Amino acid sequence: MLERRGLLALGFRPFFLVAGIIAVVSMLLWLGVLFGLLTPPRYLAGTNWHAHEMLFGYTAAVIAGFLLTAARNWSGLPTASGPVLALLVGLWLAARIAPWLHGPAWLIGSLDIAFFPALALSLWRPLWQGPNPTNRLFLAVFGAFTLASLLVNLDGMGVASGLAPRGQRLMLDSIVVVILLVGGRVMPFFTRAAIPGAQPVTRAWLDALTFGAALAMLALHLVFAGHALATRAGGVAAASAGVLLLARFAGWHDRRAWGRPMLAVLYLGFLWLAAGLILDGFAAFALVPQSVAVHAITAGAIGVMTLGMMTRVTLGHTGREVRAGTLTVVAFVLVNAAALLRSPAVWGAPELYREWLILAGVCWIAAFALFLTVYGPMLVAPRVDGKPG
């Protein structure tokens, strides 16, 4: 029964649930470590652990849940459910827990590295054999995710020092590519579906330029990390991608969307991404702190976009109306507040860094606690319309 109608019926259910849990727990742990209340794990200690859990933990779970659900719709072919889905979630969860149990470094690293190949293997058939060849690009993305995990964990296992930041940046840049890829597909559709008479415009040449700039940014960060000239070239590519994304967004934009929270939150996510990429360009020339740019992309674009997508997918795929209730709107406000406090506020008043950090963490935790409160019961219960899924 779980395989067809419960928690293990579709990938979004368990992965969105654990994503919400890790969003809360990992931030609580990080604040505890920062303020000396907890001893951090020895494996990838300090900021490396925090970055790893936000990217390879939280964000990876959201992407897994989304693709395991969307690929079935795109292709008409089955994706992992039941025991296979449980194994995927278990592998992801083991990689989160193992560092805190002080397991051997080789085991921690192996668990983490194995997740993306296992996920890609489970999605190989629907992504490769489906009717839309563009979906095959996600398999290349899984390759980039795996390489990023390998770089980080080779550092964590002590095989090669200094690789963790490069792996984390590759993961971040790859996630940006995923957002651009998925956003170009769903945003015009969501706009047309939500707003009567809306006519979002998609320009193939603009999409190509945006992806080209993002991929150039990724390649420069990966291949030439640490080289001053390449860093600046990567900054130019990042800023160019941000400006091109604003032009792309202008084609989708309908001002009526701001009165529809389920659509407005995704609009805000894209604006955060454009701002973060432009700030990343500035950071390459030492005009803003690098952390300000990174957190505009992570807390801003990724945090806002993923929360918006998780709420939308959960409502739609549990047979409910895709409409934001009061608590959902509050969660959207809180996650945006967390990003504002962690990025622009830190930039504008760095002397209050500690205060901004605490407030941002509290807003982030509250936003995802609300997600778990409202959407957790939906994720574990059968669809309200009695259909499988």
C-alpha positions, 0 to 999 in steps of 0.5 A: 500500500505504501508503494502506491498510496503512501509515503513511498508512492512517489519520490517527492513524498519522502525526499521533500519530507527529509529535505524539510527536516534537514533544513531545520536540523542542519541549521540548528546544528550549525548555529550550535556549532557556531556559538560553541554549544556543539562539537562539530563532526571531524569530517568536513568540519566548520564551514565545509560541513555547513556548505556540504549539508545545504548543497549535498543534503538539503538541495540534493533531496529537493532535486531528487524528489522533484525529478523522481516525480517530474520524470514520470510525468514527462516520460510516462514511464515509472520512477522509483517507488516502494523499496527502491525509493526507500533505499535511495532515501536511506542512502541519502540519510546515511550520508547525513548521519554518518559524520555525527557518528564519527564513522571512518572517513572512507565510509562517510565519503563512500556513502555521500559519493554513491548517492548521485550515481544511484539516483541517476541509475534509478532515473536512467530509463525515464530520462533517456527513453522519454519523448523529450531528448532535453531531459537527457541533460539531467544525466549530465547534471548527475555526472557533475553532481557526482564529480562535485561530491568526489572532490569534496569527499576526497578532501574529507577523506584526506586523500587530496587536501584543498579540493572541498571548496572547488567541489562545493563551487561545482555543486553550486554552479551545477544547481544554478544550471538546474534552476535555469533548465527547470525554470525555463520549462515551468515558469511560462507554463505556471504563468499561463496556468495561473493568470488568465490571458497571460502570454509569457515570451520565451526566446530560444536565443536568449535561453542559449546565451544564458546557459552559455554564460552559466556553463562558462562560469562553471567551467572557469570555476572548476578548471581554473580555480585560484587563478586571478585572471580566471576568477575575474573571467568567471565573475564576468560570466556570472554577471552576464548570466545574471543580466541575461536571466533578468532579460529572460525573466522579463519575457515571462513576467506578468505583474498580476503574478505578484497577487498570487503567492504560489507564483510570486515566490518563484518569481522572487526566487529567479530575482534572487538568482539574478541578483546573486549571479551579478553580485558574484561577478562583483565579488570576483573583482573584490567589490563585495564580499564573496559570502554575500554573493554566495548566500544570495544564491543559496539562501535566496535563490535556492532557499526561496525557489525550492520552498516554492516548488516543494509547496506547489508539487506537494499540493498538486500531487496530493490532489489539492488545489495549488493555493497558498494558505496563510501559513504558507505565505508566512513561510514564504515571507520568512525564507525571503527574510532569511536571505535578506538578513544573510546577504544584503544586511551583512553587506550593509552592516557587517558590524552586526554580523552575529545578530544578522546570522542569528536572525537569519537562522531563526527565520530559515528554521521557522520557514521550514518548520511551517513547511513541515507543519502544513505539508508534512501530513500531506506527504505521508497521507494518501492523495485526497482524491483517492488516486495512486501517487 
